[in-house]
Amino acid sequence: MTVRVERKPREEITAFDNSTLNPVTKPVAYVKPGDIVEVTTWDAYGGVVDPETTFQQAIEKGIVGSLNPVTGPIHVEGAEPGDTLVVEIIDIELPEWGGSSIIPGFGALEGWVNLMEPRTKISYIRDNKVIYETDHGETIEIPVEPFIGTIGVSPAYEAIQTLAPGAHGGNMDCPDVRAGNKLYLPVGVPGALFGLGDVHAVQGDGEICGTAVEISAVVKLRFSVEKKTIAWPRIESDTEIMTVCSARPLEDAAKLAYREMVNLMVTEYGWDRDDAYMFLSLAVKARIAQIVDPLYTVVAKLDKKYLTKR
């Protein structure tokens, strides 16, 4: 069965229902494990930027609503607190263009490079490439690597802004949350109350100016539920397992991600804790997903060839 979940009209996006992940907003859809779910999303601007309108112009015209809105919540049948929601990302359909912005007061190098001036640049998407035009008129082609920037479930007892990542997922801005991979999320409330948005056509590690190529999209997913408990999001590709953790300062995010990888090796693959700790010091890889959100995100990665179950 295919379930289609449409984004709200832009003027109906609300600061609470669409810009938080929370346990009280009424679900917009009810799905079963195994259903194919097609979700349309707004970009992180909330649909106010286009090739003729910069983000700053939208602000000046007073048309900026909620930022980083998600489509949801989606209730997944059978998901209960303490379970793990498995999100298989099947496909991400791209639009013809996306936007990138410098937003004063936001971004990893605010005050380090210069005093940032607001600006927006549109990049067109053709033949699976992002066409970036420099200020000198040169065009540079970057292969698309689309992924879901904000994706998560409701926390158990609070509403968390969709601009923030955490143990529930959220605005992790992790390029590994892409088609072909599975995302594992800890369930905090009945039905999980899942939401997603903030899709990117491509992003460099760190997302240093605060935005990537921000796009609206149609995302195709399939859910399943596992009766096990995890503390933080995980990702699985054909070749790697990954643990995703968010914190400040950055080294705390890294330490959490490494610790979660140790825990995964112990609980899922039967390693002794000290043995896993030493082995990771030889074989683990890591990426900085983003250093611009309220918490920073680090992804620890390990090749699955090392992880035969004991």
N, C-alpha and C positions, 0 to 999 in steps of 0.2 A: 504494500500500500504506500502511496505517495501523499504526504501531507504538505501543503503549501502554507507558509506563514509569511504574510505581507507586513512590511514596515508600516508604521502609522504615517498619515500625511504630515508633512513638516509642521504645519500649524497646530497639530494635535500632540506633538511631542511635549512631554511634561518633565520638569526638573526632577521629580521624585520617581515616577513610574519608569521612565526611560533612561535616566541618568544615574540610577542606583541599581545595584543588585540587592534585593531585599526580600523578606519573608512574607510581606503583606499584600503586594500588588497582585491582582487577580490574573491568572494565566490567560494568555491570548490564544493558546492552543494546548490540546492534550494529545500526546502521542504515545505509542507503544514501542517497546524495544523491537528492533527489526524494521520499523517503518523507515522509508526514505523521506527525509524532511528537507524541503527546499525553502530557504529563508532569504528574504530580501532585506538588505541593510542600507542605512544611510552612512555617509562618510562621517569622519570625526567632527566635521564642521556642522553637522546637522542639516546639510543640504543648502546652506546659504551661500556657498562659494560656487562660481561657475566661470567659464572662460571670459566673461565680461565683468565679473564682480569679485574683487579681492576680499579677503577676510576683513581688512581694515575698513573698506567701503561698506561692507555689511554692518559692521559695528556702528559706523557713522550714520547709517540709515535707520538704525534701531531695529534691524531684522534678525539679530542673532538671538537664538533661543538657547536650548540646552546643548552643551557640547558633549561629544563622545556618546551619543545615544545608542542604546542597544535595542534590538528587536527581541521581545520577550515580555514576561517570562513564559517559557515553554515547560509544561508539566509532563514528566516522563513517568509513565505508569510503572509501579513496582519499585521505584527508587526510594529508599528509606534512609534516615540518618544513620551514619556509620557505614553505609555502602559506598561503592565507587562507581561513578558514572563514567562510562567509556564512550567517547565521542569519536567516531570514525569520520574523518574528513574526506569526502569523496571527490568534490570538485568545487572550484571557485570560478565563477563566470565574471570576466572583467568588462568594465565599460570602455568608452573611447578615450577618456582622459582622467587625470587625477591632479590634485593640488598639493603644494608644499608651501609652508609659511614660516617666516620668522615672526614670533609673537613676543613683543617686549616683556621682560620679566620671566620668560619661560625658555628653557633650553639649557643644555649642559655647559655652554661656554658664555652664557650671559655675564657680561662684565669682564670676561677674560680676553675676548677678541676685540671688542669695542662696545660702545653703547648701542645696542641693537635698535634698528629702525624697523617698523612693521613693513612687511612686504609679502606678497603671494606670487608664486610662479606656477603656471599650468604646464603639465607635461602630457603630451598625447601618447596613446598606446596603440602601436601598429605592429602587426606581424610578431606578436609576443615580445615586443621590445618597448621600453619606455624611452621616449625621445625627449631628452633634456636639452634645453637651449641655454647656453651661458650668456652672461651679460655682454660678451663680445660678439654674439651672433653665431657662435659655433654650436653645432648640434652633436650631442653624444648619445649613443644608443646603449642602453643597459638592458640586458635580458630580464624579463619579468620573473619574479619569484613571489607570487601572491601568497598571502597568509592572513590569518585572522588576528588582529591586534588585541581586541578585547573579547574575551570569551570566558564564561564562568557560571557558577551556580550561586544561589542565595546563601549568605552566611546564616547561621542558626538563629541569631538573636538581634541582628542589627542590619541597618542599611549602609552599604559602602558605595561611595561614588564610583561610577564606571571609569573615572580617570585614574583610579588607584588599583594596583595589583595586591594580591595577598594569597593566603592559603586557599581561598575559594576560587582562585584564578584571576579574573578581572583583566586589567590593562597591562598584561605582561609584555606585549609588543615583541613576542618571540617568533622569529622567522621559521622555526621548526613546527609551528602550528599551521601546517600546510596540507594540501591534498596529498593523499597517500599515507599520512601518518595518523596515529590514534592519540588522543589526549585523554588522560585519566584525571578525574576531579573528585575530591572528597565531598560526599553528599551531607548537607547539614540540615535539610528540611524535607518533609515528604514531597515527592515529585521532583526534587532537585531544584526546580524553578530556574531553568537555564536561560541565559541570554547571550547574544553576541552582536558585534558591530565593529567599527573601526578597522575595516579591512585595508590592507596596504598592497599596492602593486609590486613594490620593492622597497627594501629598507636596509641601510647599513647598520652594522652592529653598534648599539648605543643610541641610535636615533638622535644624534647629538643636537640638532637644531630644534628638536621637540616635535617635528613632524616627519613623516616619510612621504611617499606618494599616496595621499589619502584618497580612497575611492569608495563609492557605493558598489554593491556587489550582490550577486545571487550565489548563496552557498548551499551545497548539497551535503547532508549529513546522515549518519545512521547511528542510533544509540543502542547501547546495551548496558546491563547493570551487573556488577560483580559484588558478591557478598563478602567483601573484605574491606578493611579500613586502611586508608592512607592519610598522611598528615598534610602533604603538599601535592600540587599537580605533578604529573609525570607525562612524558611523551614517549611513544614507541614508533620507530621507523623500521624499515626492512632490515637495517643493519645495526641500529643503536637503540639503547634505552637512555632516557634522560630524566633528570630531576630538576624541577623549576622552583626557585625560591626567591622571595622578594624581601628586602630589608634596607635600612640605612644604618650605618655607612655601608659602602659597597662590599667591603670585606666580610661583613656579617651575612650578606646575601650569598657570597661565595661559600662561606663556612657552612651555612644551612644547606646549600645545594649538595656539597660534598658529604655532609652528615647524612642527608637523606639517601644518597647513593649507597653509603655504607649500610644503612638500615634496609634498603631494598635488597642488597646482595645477601644480607643475613636472613631476612624473612622470606624472600622469594626463591633464593637459589642455594640456601644452606651453608653459606660461608661462615666461618668464625669471624667475630667482629674485628679482632686485631689483624687477622689475615687479610680481610677486605680492606682495612685501613692502609696497610702496607702496599697491597696490590694497586690501589688507586693512585698511590704516589708514583707508580710506574706507568700507569696506563690511562688515567682519566684525562679527558679534554674538557674545555669549558668555553662558553661564549658569554659576553656581556650583551644581553638582549636590549636593555635600555637603561639610561642613567638620567632620565628627565622627569619621570613620574614621581608621585609622593614617596614611593618606595622604589628602590632600584632592583633589577631582576637579573639573575645569573642562572645559566643553564649548565649543569654538569652532564657529560656524555661519556658513555662507555660502550665499546663495540660488543655486540651480542655474542660474538664468537668466543668470548672469554667466560660465558655464563651458562654452561651446561649445569643442570641441576644436580646437586649432590645427594 
